[in-house]
């Protein structure tokens, strides 16, 4: 599709929710533009295996993302590579998607910006990013072949990263500040059966050390307060995510966690602005719910256009 002056639907974010919304919007006969800053597919790209999506027995997150993007590329959708900085309201029927260097105008907008990895909050954490610290095992795990790495977290993300890294690293130390894991039982059983995985419960990381790269970390027992230093070559935090909604608080209502509040139609407080995926407040954040959100938001936007 060529660049238009005004689109029916402008989508911010090219993850599962955003790409699904684009496909449904285009299939509804609407002109669609999708703005994505980085790579299409979103955070699912870093997932080693997907085994809980209906109709798909097993495939990698990268394969799923590639298939979804390929499907969207066959539709009449205008893809823009840009970093969106905000949304302006021109009037009741026109929204301005603002990005570095220009603007996109659309009659409706769907925010599907997803989340970013939550950081550990250590004093020197930023320094070690890319120097032994990574938030994506499938992206950077190959650099640690035959080495000792630590995964920090207690949910499905941490368990999945551990299982993936166990096939590459000499040893994986899984560190969880709680006394149990919150991930799926099947994934937990897999991790428990791995011979090169050491699990440390009631433990937190308080310091990273190294001369130019991560060489060790100081861990602390959350009950006794006892500390000790252990040698590691790599650190992979997997302690959850935070929403990327800070640029849109002028047009949407955010809850205490920074997630966008919508109704069942994925409508925000501003008429004509919808939201979908991990960016919104909801109880469950799964691949299936992201796709469902994108579907609902696109169909709701199309319905909204009919009533203008």
Secondary structure, 3 states (H helix, E strand, C coil): CCCCCEEEEEEECCCHHHHHHHHHHHHCCCCEEEEECCCCCHHHHHCCCECCCCCCCCECHHHHHHHHHHHHHCCCEEEEECCEEEEEEEECCEEEEEECCEEEEEEEEEECCCEEECCCCCCCHHHHECCCECCCHHHHHHHHCCCEEEEECCCHHHHHHHHHHCCCCCEEEEEECCCCCCCCHHHHHHHHCCCCEEEEECEEEEEEECCCCCCEEEEEECCCCCEEEEECCEEEECCCEEECCHHHCCCCCECCCCCECCCCCCECCCCCEEECHHHECCCCCCHHHHHHHHHHHHHHHHHHHHHC
